[in-house]
């Protein structure tokens, strides 16, 4: 649909109908909704691959879901989805295709960008990564002095860090435990310092991950890592070849840095940074878990891609989860979304989703450049479950904010858990189930009184309940399940961006800060005058210089 013929989201009859429906629902409580419809757990649950997705504890009825699907239909979510899978340039502000789904397409698939099938290139890079990963894992790839590589340090930031760093943590039980993996992202020298201080340069491989190979944090850290290596080895530039590889779309810059482009693993401009860890950006992960496990993960992604591409709206999990987010933002004034994994291995999962969701949908103009008049992406936050219970869950249970939450848990503990620790898994999961029940159904003043609580404490011990949650339960946390989970969230974010009519694939909002940082640096180091530095910042810079003894 072209811009001229597109009706503003909040002027659509489907939007108005949702608003009216919201008024009619009023404060309907999940207790009533379950009493009225005891079949909610069967009706509002989906099985997608290994993921059992239960959204019965959401503040919706059949009518809400039907109206949300109408909204999806009128906003052409599926037309845009098909355009994405086809390789159309749906990232209009950067004139790029959005084809992370091609990264996990089977070898015989045909997906064209500008008339060229990209799938053979994807698999050629995966094969090259596999051969390299095997060499490092087996010890065949040695460093400059002939020593075996024992440490792998990924240097990257944003999408070139969060994905592999998260997935390495998630899949730790599948990793080569005799290798050490570190992830450096922050331009604060402390990050690199702590990552390398106990490593032997002769045994260390640096993976420089940067789509553009111009990101200042990454290039600065990579340069410092090269200095550390060459100083430690007392070697010349020729040592770089055995200790540095690059993951990038920019061969010219990689060569300029001094990395042999034979040791570069390529990806393409149609892979967004935050959608890239299943591309060459996943090399550190592939070395950690091996090429076969990596491919299992890709198959998991692909399974959910196919589900999203083909499942009907009423059984399409990313569509439903995406629409629920639209519902809460627009009609419940929710500003945030919590993702609460009940697995220690998912400790970096929510941080990863922050970039995926907030860099994608943190926009305030629509695809036609008009200001939006509706909520777009939420603040995504959360940490592993039981820790959160003793920190911020208080606010979710009894605070004043609406915070829809996803609970993610697994029936089986990981395979290599010490046998003595296995019984703890049921305790972990008892908390998982208890929390969603408490959030949904709460505790009424009468129930509190019945426990003999004095009247003056009753309001304090009452739980209003009615806090919406989705429960995602899987048998086991495997590489495939991780791929399924990530693809589920990728497509959920896509759906929301499509409904909100925003470009979920650009990130212009990060540019201004980058440009200003470049201008401010000489003011810090040389005391140079910076054009356009505001009075507050000028005073702070002066204070900083004084504290630095300059
Ligand atoms: O934060 C902006 C951003 O462009 C992200 O989208 C990206 O993942 C990150 O910087 C790193 O970029 P690059 O991989 O080009 O170094």
Boltz pocket constraint, residues with backbone or C-beta under 6 A from the ligand:
constraints:
  - pocket:
      binder: B
      contacts: [[A, 157], [A, 158], [A, 159], [A, 160], [A, 209], [A, 210], [A, 211], [A, 212], [A, 213], [A, 214], [A, 215], [A, 218], [A, 273], [A, 274], [A, 359], [A, 507], [A, 510]]
      max_distance: 6.0
